[in-house]
Amino acid sequence: MKKLGILLIFLIIAIFSFYKMNLTEKILMKIYKTEYINYVEKYSDLYDIDKYLIFAIIKAESNFDEKAVSKRGAIGLMQLMQNTAEEIAPKIDITINEQNIFEPDTNINLGTKYISVLLQKYKNTGLAIAAYNAGSGNVDNWIEKEVITEDGSNLENIPFTETNNYVRKILRDYEIYKKLYQ
């Protein structure tokens, strides 16, 4: 009888743990969304970028609000500055205007291409993310002045608090996306 009671307790704990895990996973999937997955997969495949990095950037930049506009004028899901969008658009043979830059297809295409350019330049995800937020000029300057290294091994030294926090957030969310969906 005592063994049956212990077995029952273990069974209850196992069932509770199973459902708790599924509930936690479901909650995390609501927080770490994969909206616009067709566009994210299309352009992450085209530009050879991990789709989970793109999801982490979209989450941080706009939280999946395609109509988002920042105080600084960054636009859409991937919060592109107009001049950045205009610089990237010819590289992928598209014409942008005030309307289509907000369209998820166009915005994700431009943003994914931009992060791919930054990844090619810096050969380091953390540095590319820092440049996405603060601009390549700042990242180049920090590397030149040895504030951060070319290999990104000391990203904690990024001098802009916003960018420092941004890089940490993206890298954290990127890892969460990979663990949650892979």
Contact map, one row per residue, 1 for C-alpha under 8 A:
11111000000000000000000000000000000000000000000000000000000000000000000000000000000000000000000000000000000000000000000000000000000000000000000000000000000000000000000000000000000000
11111100000000000000000000000000000000000000000000000000000000000000000000000000000000000000000000000000000000000000000000000000000000000000000000000000000000000000000000000000000000
11111110000000000000000000000000000000000000000000000000000000000000000000000000000000000000000000000000000000000000000000000000000000000000000000000000000000000000000000000000000000
11111111000000000000000000000000000000000000000000000000000000000000000000000000000000000000000000000000000000000000000000000000000000000000000000000000000000000000000000000000000000
11111111100000000000000000000000000000000000000000000000000000000000000000000000000000000000000000000000000000000000000000000000000000000000000000000000000000000000000000000000000000
01111111110000000000000000000000000000000000000000000000000000000000000000000000000000000000000000000000000000000000000000000000000000000000000000000000000000000000000000000000000000
00111111111000000000000000000000000000000000000000000000000000000000000000000000000000000000000000000000000000000000000000000000000000000000000000000000000000000000000000000000000000
00011111111100000000000000000000000000000000000000000000000000000000000000000000000000000000000000000000000000000000000000000000000000000000000000000000000000000000000000000000000000
00001111111110000000000000000000000000000000000000000000000000000000000000000000000000000000000000000000000000000000000000000000000000000000000000000000000000000000000000000000000000
00000111111111000000000000000000000000000000000000000000000000000000000000000000000000000000000000000000000000000000000000000000000000000000000000000000000000000000000000000000000000
00000011111111100000000000000000000000000000000000000000000000000000000000000000000000000000000000000000000000000000000000000000000000000000000000000000000000000000000000000000000000
00000001111111110000000000000000000000000000000000000000000000000000000000000000000000000000000000000000000000000000000000000000000000000000000000000000000000000000000000000000000000
00000000111111111000000000000000000000000000000000000000000000000000000000000000000000000000000000000000000000000000000000000000000000000000000000000000000000000000000000000000000000
00000000011111111100000000000000000000000000000000000000000000000000000000000000000000000000000000000000000000000000000000000000000000000000000000000000000000000000000000000000000000
00000000001111111110000000000000000000000000000000000000000000000000000000000000000000000000000000000000000000000000000000000000000000000000000000000000000000000000000000000000000000
00000000000111111111000000000000000000000000000000000000000000000000000000000000000000000000000000000000000000000000000000000000000000000000000000000000000000000000000000000000000000
00000000000011111111100000000000000000000000000000000000000000000000000000000000000000000000000000000000000000000000000000000000000000000000000000000000000000000000000000000000000000
00000000000001111111110000000000000000000000000000000000000000000000000000000000000000000000000000000000000000000000000000000000000000000000000000000000000000000000000000000000000000
00000000000000111111111000000000000000000000000000000000000000000000000000000000000000000000000000000000000000000000000000000000000000000000000000000000000000000000000000000000000000
00000000000000011111111100000000000000000000000000000000000000000000000000000000000000000000000000000000000000000000000000000000000000000000000000000000000000000000000000000000000000
00000000000000001111111110000000000000000000000000000000000000000000000000000000000000000000000000000000000000000000000000000000000000000000000000000000000000000000000000000000000000
00000000000000000111111111000000000000000000000000000000000000000000000000000000000000000000000000000000000000000000000000000000000000000000000000000000000000000000000000000000000000
00000000000000000011111111100000000000000000000000000000000000000000000000000000000000000000000000000000000000000000000000000000000000000000000000000000000000000000000000000000000000
00000000000000000001111111110000000000000000000000000000000000000000000000000000000000000000000000000000000000000000000000000000000000000000000000000000000000000000000000000000000000
00000000000000000000111111111000000000000000000000000000000000000000000000000000000000000000000000000000000000000000000000000000000000000000000000000000000000000000000000000000000100
00000000000000000000011111111100000000000000000000000000000000000000000000000000000000000000000000000000000000000000000000000000000000000000000000000000000000000000000000000000000000
00000000000000000000001111111110000000000000000000000000000000000000000000000000000000000000000000000000000000000000000000000000000000000000000000000000000000000000000000000000000000
00000000000000000000000111111111000000000000000000000000000000000000000000000000000000000000000000000000000000000000000000000000000000000000000000000000000000000000000000000000000100
00000000000000000000000011111111100000000000000000000000000000000000000000000000000000000000000000000000000000000000000000000000000000000000000000000000000000000000000000000000000100
00000000000000000000000001111111100000000000000000000000000000000000000000000000000000000000000000000000000000000000000000000000000000000000000000000000000000000000000000000000000000
00000000000000000000000000111111100000000000000000000000000000000000000000000000000000000000000000000000000000000000000000000000000000000000000000000000000000000000000000000000000000
00000000000000000000000000011111110000000000000000000000001000000000000000000000000000000000000000000000000000000000000000000000000000000000000000000000000000000000000000000000100000
00000000000000000000000000001111111000000000000000000010001000000000000000000000000000000000000000000000000000000000000000000000000000000000000000000000000000000000000000000000000000
00000000000000000000000000000001111110000000000000000010000000000000000000000000000000000000000000000000000000000000000000000000000000000000000000000000000000000000000000000000000000
00000000000000000000000000000000111110000000000000000000000000010000000000000000000000000000000000000000000000000000000000000000000000000000000000000000000000000000000000000000000000
00000000000000000000000000000000011111110000000000000000000000000000000000000000000000000000000000000001000000000000000000000000000000000000000000000000000000000000000000000000000000
00000000000000000000000000000000011111111000000000000000000000000000000000000000000000000000000000000000000000000000000000000000000000000000000000000000000000000000000000000000000000
00000000000000000000000000000000000111111100000000000000000000000000000000000000000000000000000000000000000000000000000000000000000000000000000000000000000000000000000000000000000000
00000000000000000000000000000000000111111110000000000000000000000000000000000000000000000000000000000001100110000000000000000000000000000000000000000000000000000000000000000000000000
00000000000000000000000000000000000111111111000000100110000000000000000000000000000000000000000000000000000100000000000000000000000000000000000000000000000000000000000000000000000000
00000000000000000000000000000000000011111111100000100000000000000000000000000000000000000000000000000000000000000000000000000000000000000000000000000000000000000000000000000000000000
00000000000000000000000000000000000001111111110000000000000000000000000000000000000000000000000000000000000000000000000000000000000000000000000000000000000000000000000000000000000000
00000000000000000000000000000000000000111111111100000000000000000000000000000000000000000000000000000000000110011000000000000000000000000000000000000000000000000000000000000000000000
00000000000000000000000000000000000000011111111111100100000000000000000000000000000000000000000000000000000000010000000000000000000000000000000000000000000000000000000000000000000000
00000000000000000000000000000000000000001111111111100000000000000000000000000000000000000000000000000000000000000000000000000000000000000000000000000000000000000000000000000000000000
00000000000000000000000000000000000000000111111110000000000000000000000000000000000000000000000000000000000000000000000000000000000000000000000000000000000000000000000000000000000000
00000000000000000000000000000000000000000011111110000000000000000000000000000000000000000000000000000000000000011001000000000000000000000000000000000000000000000000000000000000000000
00000000000000000000000000000000000000000011111111000000000000000000000000000000000000000000000000000000000000000001000000000000000000000000000000000000000000000000000000000000000000
00000000000000000000000000000000000000000001111111101100000000000000000000000000000000000000000000000000000000010001000000000000000000000000000000000000000000000000000000000000000000
00000000000000000000000000000000000000000001100111111100000000000000000000000000000000000000000000000000000000000000000000000000000000000000000000000000000000000000000000000000000000
00000000000000000000000000000000000000011001100011111110000000000000000000000000000000000000000000000000000000000000000000000000000000000000000000000000000000000000000000000000000000
00000000000000000000000000000000000000000000000001111111000000000000000000000000000000000000000000000000000000000000000000000000000000000000000000000000000000000000000000000100110000
00000000000000000000000000000000000000000000000011111111100000000000000000000000000000000000000000000000000000000000000000000000000000000000000000000000000000000000000001000100000000
00000000000000000000000000000000000000010001000011111111110000000000000000000000000000000000000000000000000000010000000000000000000000000000000000000000000000000000000000000000000000
00000000000000000000000000000000110000010000000000111111111000000000000000000000000000000000000000000000000000000000000000000000000000000000000000000000000000000000000000000100100000
00000000000000000000000000000000000000000000000000011111111100000000000000000000000000000000000000000000000000000000000000000000000000000000000000000000000000000000000001101100100000
00000000000000000000000000000000000000000000000000001111111110000000000000000100000000000000000000000000000000000000000000000000000000000000000000000000000000000000000001000000000000
00000000000000000000000000000000000000000000000000000111111111110000000000001100000000000000000000000000000000000000000000000000000000000000000000000000000000000000000000000000000000
00000000000000000000000000000001100000000000000000000011111111110000000000000000000000000000000000000000000000000000000000000000000000000000000000000000000000000000000000000000000000
00000000000000000000000000000000000000000000000000000001111111100000000000000000000000000000000000000000000000000000000000000000000000000000000000000000000000000000010011000000000000
00000000000000000000000000000000000000000000000000000000111111100000000000001110000000000000000000000000000000000000000000000000000000000000000000000000000000000000000000000000000000
00000000000000000000000000000000000000000000000000000000011111111101000000011110000000000000000000000000000000000000000000000000000000000000000000000000000000000000000000000000000000
00000000000000000000000000000000000000000000000000000000011111111000000000001000000000000000000000000000000000000000000000000000000000000000000000000000000000000000000000000000000000
00000000000000000000000000000000001000000000000000000000011001111100000000001000000000000000000000000000000000000000000000000000000000000000000000000000000000000000000000000000000000
00000000000000000000000000000000000000000000000000000000000001111111000000011000000000000000000000000000000000000000000000000000000000000000000000000000000000000000000000000000000000
00000000000000000000000000000000000000000000000000000000000001011111000000011000000000000000000000000111000000000000000000000000000000000000000000000000000000000000000000000000000000
00000000000000000000000000000000000000000000000000000000000000001111100000111000000000000000000000000100000000000000000000000000000000000000000000000000000000000000000000000000000000
00000000000000000000000000000000000000000000000000000000000001001111110000111010000000000000000000000000000000000000000000000000000000000000000000000000000000000000000000000000000000
00000000000000000000000000000000000000000000000000000000000000000011111111110010000000000000000000000000000000000000000000000000000000000000000000000000000000000000000000000000000000
00000000000000000000000000000000000000000000000000000000000000000001111111100010000000000000000000000000000000000000000000000000000000000000000000000000000000000000000000000000000000
00000000000000000000000000000000000000000000000000000000000000000000111111000000000000000000000000000000000000000000000000000000000000000000000000000000000000000000000000000000000000
00000000000000000000000000000000000000000000000000000000000000000000111111000000000000000000000000000000000000000000000000000000000000000000000000000000000000000000000000000000000000
00000000000000000000000000000000000000000000000000000000000000000000111111100000110000000000000000000000000000000000000000000000000000000000000000000000000000000000000000000000000000
00000000000000000000000000000000000000000000000000000000000000000000111111110011110000000000000000000000000000000000000000000000000000000000000000000000000000000000000000000000000000
00000000000000000000000000000000000000000000000000000000000000000011110011111111110000000000000000001100000000000000000000000000000000000000000000000000000000000000000000000000000000
00000000000000000000000000000000000000000000000000000000000001001111100001111111000000000000000000001111001000000000000000000000000000000000000000000000000000000000000000000000000000
00000000000000000000000000000000000000000000000000000000010011111111000000111110000000000000000000000101001100000000000000000000000000000000000000000000000000000000000000000000000000
00000000000000000000000000000000000000000000000000000000110011000000000000111111000000000000000000000000001100100000000000000000000000000000000000000000000000000000000000000000000000
00000000000000000000000000000000000000000000000000000000000011000001110001111111100000000000000000000000000000000000000000000000000000000000000000000000000000000000000000000000000000
00000000000000000000000000000000000000000000000000000000000000000000000001110111110110000000000000000000001000100000000000000000000000000000000000000000000000000000000000000000000000
00000000000000000000000000000000000000000000000000000000000000000000000011100011111110000000000000000000000000000000000000000000000000000000000000000000000000000000000000000000000000
00000000000000000000000000000000000000000000000000000000000000000000000011100001111111000000000000000000000000000000000000000000000000000000000000000000000000000000000000000000000000
00000000000000000000000000000000000000000000000000000000000000000000000000000000111111100000000000000000000000000000000000000000000000000000000000000000000000000000000000000000000000
00000000000000000000000000000000000000000000000000000000000000000000000000000001111111110000000000000000000000000000000000000000000000000000000000000000000000000000000000000000000000
00000000000000000000000000000000000000000000000000000000000000000000000000000001111111111000000100001000000001100000000000000000000000000000000000000000000000000000000000000000000000
00000000000000000000000000000000000000000000000000000000000000000000000000000000011111111100000100000000000000000000000000000000000000000000000000000000000000000000000000000000000000
00000000000000000000000000000000000000000000000000000000000000000000000000000000001111111110000000000000000000000000000000000000000000000000000000000000000000000000000000000000000000
00000000000000000000000000000000000000000000000000000000000000000000000000000000000111111111000000000000000001001100000000000000000000000000000000000000000000000000000000000000000000
00000000000000000000000000000000000000000000000000000000000000000000000000000000000011111111111100000000000001000000000000000000000000000000000000000000000000000000000000000000000000
00000000000000000000000000000000000000000000000000000000000000000000000000000000000001111111111000000000000000000000000000000000000000000000000000000000000000000000000000000000000000
00000000000000000000000000000000000000000000000000000000000000000000000000000000000000111111110000000000000000000000000000000000000000000000000000000000000000000000000000000000000000
00000000000000000000000000000000000000000000000000000000000000000000000000000000000000011111110000000000000001001000000000000000000000000000000000000000000000000000000000000000000000
00000000000000000000000000000000000000000000000000000000000000000000000000000000000000001111111000000000000000000000000000000000000000000000000000000000000000000000000000000000000000
00000000000000000000000000000000000000000000000000000000000000000000000000000000000000001111111100000000000000000000000000000000000000000000000000000000000000000000000000000000000000
00000000000000000000000000000000000000000000000000000000000000000000000000000000000000001100111110000000000000000000000000000000000000000000000000000000000000000000000000000000000000
00000000000000000000000000000000000000000000000000000000000000000000000000000000000011001000011111111000000000000000000000000000000000000000000000000000000000000000000000000000000000
00000000000000000000000000000000000000000000000000000000000000000000000000000000000000000000001111111000000000000000000000000000000000000000000000000000000000000000000000000000000000
00000000000000000000000000000000000000000000000000000000000000000000000000000000000000000000000111111100000000000000000000000000000000000000000000000000000000000000000000000000000000
00000000000000000000000000000000000000000000000000000000000000000000000000000000000000000000000111111110000000000000000000000000000000000000000000000000000000000000000000000000000000
00000000000000000000000000000000000000000000000000000000000000000000000000000000000000000000000111111110011000000000000000000000000000000000000000000000000000000000000000000000000000
00000000000000000000000000000000000000000000000000000000000000000000000000110000000010000000000111111111011000000000000000000000000000000000000000000000000000000000000000000000000000
00000000000000000000000000000000000000000000000000000000000000000110000000111000000000000000000001111111011000000000000000000000000000000000000000000000000000000000000000000000000000
00000000000000000000000000000000000000000000000000000000000000000100000000010000000000000000000000111111111000000000000000000000000000000000000000000000000000000000000000000000000000
00000000000000000000000000000000000100100000000000000000000000000100000000011000000000000000000000001111111100000000000000000000000000000000000000000000000000000000000000000000000000
00000000000000000000000000000000000000100000000000000000000000000000000000000000000000000000000000000011111110000000000000000000000000000000000000000000000000000000000000000000000000
00000000000000000000000000000000000000000000000000000000000000000000000000000000000000000000000000011111111111000000000000000000000000000000000000000000000000000000000000000000000000
00000000000000000000000000000000000000000000000000000000000000000000000000011101000000000000000000011111111111100000000000000000000000000000000000000000000000000000000000000000000000
00000000000000000000000000000000000000110010000000000000000000000000000000001100000000000000000000000001111111110000000000000000000000000000000000000000000000000000000000000000000000
00000000000000000000000000000000000000100010000000000000000000000000000000000000000000000000000000000000111111111000000000000000000000000000000000000000000000000000000000000000000000
00000000000000000000000000000000000000000000000000000000000000000000000000000000000010011001000000000000011111111100000000000000000000000000000000000000000000000000000000000000000000
00000000000000000000000000000000000000000000000000000000000000000000000000000101000010000000000000000000001111111110000000000000000000000000000000000000000000000000000000000000000000
00000000000000000000000000000000000000000011001010000100000000000000000000000000000000000000000000000000000111111111000000000000000000000000000000000000000000000000000000000000000000
00000000000000000000000000000000000000000010001000000000000000000000000000000000000000010001000000000000000011111111100000000000000000000000000000000000000000000000000000000000000000
00000000000000000000000000000000000000000000000000000000000000000000000000000000000000010000000000000000000001111111110000000000000100000000000000000000000000000000000000000000000000
00000000000000000000000000000000000000000000000000000000000000000000000000000000000000000000000000000000000000111111111000000001100100000000000000000000000000000000000000000000000000
00000000000000000000000000000000000000000000001110000000000000000000000000000000000000000000000000000000000000011111111100000000000000000000000000000000000000000000000000000000000000
00000000000000000000000000000000000000000000000000000000000000000000000000000000000000000000000000000000000000001111111110000000000000000000000000000000000000000000000000000000000000
00000000000000000000000000000000000000000000000000000000000000000000000000000000000000000000000000000000000000000111111111100001101100010000000000000000000000000000000000000000000000
00000000000000000000000000000000000000000000000000000000000000000000000000000000000000000000000000000000000000000011111111111011000000000000000000000000000000000000000000000000000000
00000000000000000000000000000000000000000000000000000000000000000000000000000000000000000000000000000000000000000001111111100000000000000000000000000000000000000000000000000000000000
00000000000000000000000000000000000000000000000000000000000000000000000000000000000000000000000000000000000000000000111111100001000000000000000000000000000000000000000000000000000000
00000000000000000000000000000000000000000000000000000000000000000000000000000000000000000000000000000000000000000000011111111011000000000000000000000100000000000000000000000000000000
00000000000000000000000000000000000000000000000000000000000000000000000000000000000000000000000000000000000000000000011111111011000000000000000000000010000000000000000000000000000000
00000000000000000000000000000000000000000000000000000000000000000000000000000000000000000000000000000000000000000000001001111111000000000000000000000011000000000000000000000000000000
00000000000000000000000000000000000000000000000000000000000000000000000000000000000000000000000000000000000000000000001001111111100000000000000000000000000000000000000000000000000000
00000000000000000000000000000000000000000000000000000000000000000000000000000000000000000000000000000000000000000000000000011111110000000000000000000001001000000000001000100000000000
00000000000000000000000000000000000000000000000000000000000000000000000000000000000000000000000000000000000000000000001001111111111000000010000000000001001000000000000000000000000000
00000000000000000000000000000000000000000000000000000000000000000000000000000000000000000000000000000000000000000010011011111111111100000000000000000000000000000000000000000000000000
00000000000000000000000000000000000000000000000000000000000000000000000000000000000000000000000000000000000000000010010000001111111110000000000000000000000000000000001001000000000000
00000000000000000000000000000000000000000000000000000000000000000000000000000000000000000000000000000000000000000000000000000111111111100010000000000000000000000011011000000000000000
00000000000000000000000000000000000000000000000000000000000000000000000000000000000000000000000000000000000000000000010000000011111111111110000000000000000000000000000000000000000000
00000000000000000000000000000000000000000000000000000000000000000000000000000000000000000000000000000000000000000110010000000001111111110000000000000000000000000000000000000000000000
00000000000000000000000000000000000000000000000000000000000000000000000000000000000000000000000000000000000000000000000000000000111111100000000000000000000000000010010000000000000000
00000000000000000000000000000000000000000000000000000000000000000000000000000000000000000000000000000000000000000000000000000000011111110110000000000000000000000010000000000000000000
00000000000000000000000000000000000000000000000000000000000000000000000000000000000000000000000000000000000000000000000000000000011111111110000000000000000000000000000000000000000000
00000000000000000000000000000000000000000000000000000000000000000000000000000000000000000000000000000000000000000000010000000000001101111111000000000000000000000000000000000000000000
00000000000000000000000000000000000000000000000000000000000000000000000000000000000000000000000000000000000000000000000000000000001000111111100000000000000000000000000000000000000000
00000000000000000000000000000000000000000000000000000000000000000000000000000000000000000000000000000000000000000000000000000000001001111111110000000000000000000000000000000000000000
00000000000000000000000000000000000000000000000000000000000000000000000000000000000000000000000000000000000000000000000000000010011001111111111000000000000000000000000000000000000000
00000000000000000000000000000000000000000000000000000000000000000000000000000000000000000000000000000000000000000000000000000000000000011111111100000000000000000000000000000000000000
00000000000000000000000000000000000000000000000000000000000000000000000000000000000000000000000000000000000000000000000000000000000000001111111110000000000000000000000000000000000000
00000000000000000000000000000000000000000000000000000000000000000000000000000000000000000000000000000000000000000000000000000000000000000111111111110000000001000000000000000000000000
00000000000000000000000000000000000000000000000000000000000000000000000000000000000000000000000000000000000000000000000000000000000000000011111111111100000000000000000000000000000000
00000000000000000000000000000000000000000000000000000000000000000000000000000000000000000000000000000000000000000000000000000000000000000001111111100000000000000000000000000000000000
00000000000000000000000000000000000000000000000000000000000000000000000000000000000000000000000000000000000000000000000000000000000000000000111111110000000000000000000000000000000000
00000000000000000000000000000000000000000000000000000000000000000000000000000000000000000000000000000000000000000000000000000000000000000000011111111000000000000000000000000000000000
00000000000000000000000000000000000000000000000000000000000000000000000000000000000000000000000000000000000000000000000000000000000000000000011111111000000011100000000000000000000000
00000000000000000000000000000000000000000000000000000000000000000000000000000000000000000000000000000000000000000000000000000000000000000000011011111101111011000000000000000000000000
00000000000000000000000000000000000000000000000000000000000000000000000000000000000000000000000000000000000000000000000000000000000000000000001001111111111000000000000000000000000000
00000000000000000000000000000000000000000000000000000000000000000000000000000000000000000000000000000000000000000000000001000000000000000000001000011111100000000000000000000000000000
00000000000000000000000000000000000000000000000000000000000000000000000000000000000000000000000000000000000000000000000000110000000000000000000000001111100000000000000000000000000000
00000000000000000000000000000000000000000000000000000000000000000000000000000000000000000000000000000000000000000000000000010110000000000000000000011111111000000000000000000000000000
00000000000000000000000000000000000000000000000000000000000000000000000000000000000000000000000000000000000000000000000000000000000000000000000000011111111000000000000000000000000000
00000000000000000000000000000000000000000000000000000000000000000000000000000000000000000000000000000000000000000000000000000000000000000000000000011001111110000000000000000000000000
00000000000000000000000000000000000000000000000000000000000000000000000000000000000000000000000000000000000000000000000000000110000000000000000000011001111111000001000000000000000000
00000000000000000000000000000000000000000000000000000000000000000000000000000000000000000000000000000000000000000000000000000000000000000000000000000000011111000001000000000000000000
00000000000000000000000000000000000000000000000000000000000000000000000000000000000000000000000000000000000000000000000000000000000000000000000000110000011111100001000000000000000000
00000000000000000000000000000000000000000000000000000000000000000000000000000000000000000000000000000000000000000000000000000000000000000000010000110000001111111011000000000000000000
00000000000000000000000000000000000000000000000000000000000000000000000000000000000000000000000000000000000000000000000000000000000000000000000000100000000011111011000000000000000000
00000000000000000000000000000000000000000000000000000000000000000000000000000000000000000000000000000000000000000000000000000000000000000000000000000000000001111111000000000000000000
00000000000000000000000000000000000000000000000000000000000000000000000000000000000000000000000000000000000000000000000000000000000000000000000000000000000001111111100000000000000000
00000000000000000000000000000000000000000000000000000000000000000000000000000000000000000000000000000000000000000000000000000000000000000000000000000000000000011111110000000000000000
00000000000000000000000000000000000000000000000000000000000000000000000000000000000000000000000000000000000000000000000000000000010011000000000000000000000001111111111000000000000000
00000000000000000000000000000000000000000000000000000000000000000000000000000000000000000000000000000000000000000000000000000000010000000000000000000000001111111111111100000000000000
00000000000000000000000000000000000000000000000000000000000000000000000000000000000000000000000000000000000000000000000000000000000000000000000000000000000000001111111110000000000000
00000000000000000000000000000000000000000000000000000000000100000000000000000000000000000000000000000000000000000000000000000000010010000000000000000000000000000111111111000000000000
00000000000000000000000000000000000000000000000000000000000000000000000000000000000000000000000000000000000000000000000000000100110000000000000000000000000000000011111111100000000000
00000000000000000000000000000000000000000000000000000000000000000000000000000000000000000000000000000000000000000000000000000000000000000000000000000000000000000001111111110000000000
00000000000000000000000000000000000000000000000000000000000100000000000000000000000000000000000000000000000000000000000000000000000000000000000000000000000000000000111111111000000000
00000000000000000000000000000000000000000000000000001001100100000000000000000000000000000000000000000000000000000000000000000000100000000000000000000000000000000000011111111100000000
00000000000000000000000000000000000000000000000000000001000000000000000000000000000000000000000000000000000000000000000000000100000000000000000000000000000000000000001111111110000000
00000000000000000000000000000000000000000000000000000000000000000000000000000000000000000000000000000000000000000000000000000000000000000000000000000000000000000000000111111111000000
00000000000000000000000000000000000000000000000000000001000000000000000000000000000000000000000000000000000000000000000000000000000000000000000000000000000000000000000011111111100000
00000000000000000000000000000000000000000000000000011011000000000000000000000000000000000000000000000000000000000000000000000000000000000000000000000000000000000000000001111111110000
00000000000000000000000000000000000000000000000000000000000000000000000000000000000000000000000000000000000000000000000000000000000000000000000000000000000000000000000000111111111000
00000000000000000000000000000000000000000000000000000000000000000000000000000000000000000000000000000000000000000000000000000000000000000000000000000000000000000000000000011111111100
00000000000000000000000000000001000000000000000000010011000000000000000000000000000000000000000000000000000000000000000000000000000000000000000000000000000000000000000000001111111111
00000000000000000000000000000000000000000000000000010000000000000000000000000000000000000000000000000000000000000000000000000000000000000000000000000000000000000000000000000111111111
00000000000000000000000000000000000000000000000000000000000000000000000000000000000000000000000000000000000000000000000000000000000000000000000000000000000000000000000000000011111111
00000000000000000000000010011000000000000000000000000000000000000000000000000000000000000000000000000000000000000000000000000000000000000000000000000000000000000000000000000001111111
00000000000000000000000000000000000000000000000000000000000000000000000000000000000000000000000000000000000000000000000000000000000000000000000000000000000000000000000000000000111111
00000000000000000000000000000000000000000000000000000000000000000000000000000000000000000000000000000000000000000000000000000000000000000000000000000000000000000000000000000000111111
